[in-house]
Amino acid sequence: MDVQIGEVVSTVRAVDGDSLLSPQAMDKIVRLVLQAVRDQEEHRKRVRAEQRITSGVGHEPEEEGG
């Protein structure tokens, strides 16, 4: 079934892209992204530590700098 539209009336508003987020919303986004980055880095460190071969049960691997 084909539908033919003869005329469309629409209202378009131009907005400043910088004003779409409130400072509070931007702050929340930044905090969430930073936390996600920290979480990924911690996960990466845990995976690397689990993959490291140690000399025995009592062996504590030296902490890496950074």
C-alpha positions in Angstrom: 0.0 0.0 0.0 1.6 3.3 -1.1 0.9 6.5 0.7 1.5 9.8 -1.0 2.0 13.0 1.1 1.2 16.2 -0.7 2.4 18.7 1.8 4.3 18.8 5.1 4.4 21.7 7.5 7.1 21.6 10.2 8.8 23.8 12.7 12.6 23.7 12.9 14.4 25.4 15.7 18.2 26.1 15.5 20.0 25.6 18.8 23.5 26.1 20.0 25.0 22.6 20.4 27.0 23.7 23.5 23.8 24.5 25.3 22.2 21.1 25.0 23.7 19.8 28.3 23.4 21.6 31.6 26.7 22.0 33.5 25.4 19.4 36.1 24.7 16.9 33.3 28.1 17.4 31.8 29.7 17.0 35.2 27.9 13.7 35.8 28.9 12.4 32.4 32.5 13.3 33.0 32.5 11.6 36.4 30.9 8.5 35.0 33.4 8.3 32.1 36.4 8.8 34.4 35.1 6.1 36.8 34.7 3.7 33.8 38.3 4.4 32.7 39.6 3.8 36.3 37.5 0.5 36.4 39.0 -0.7 33.1 42.5 0.1 34.2 42.0 -1.8 37.5 40.6 -4.8 35.6 43.5 -4.7 33.2 45.9 -4.7 36.2 44.1 -7.6 37.8 44.1 -9.7 34.6 47.8 -9.0 34.2 48.5 -10.0 37.8 46.5 -13.2 37.4 48.5 -14.1 34.2 51.9 -13.4 35.9 53.8 -16.6 36.7 55.1 -16.5 40.3 57.8 -18.7 42.0 55.4 -20.0 44.6 52.4 -19.6 46.9 54.1 -17.2 49.3 55.6 -15.1 46.6 54.3 -11.5 46.5 54.9 -9.9 43.1 56.5 -6.5 43.2 54.2 -3.6 42.5 54.8 -1.9 39.3 55.2 1.8 39.2 52.4 4.0 37.8 
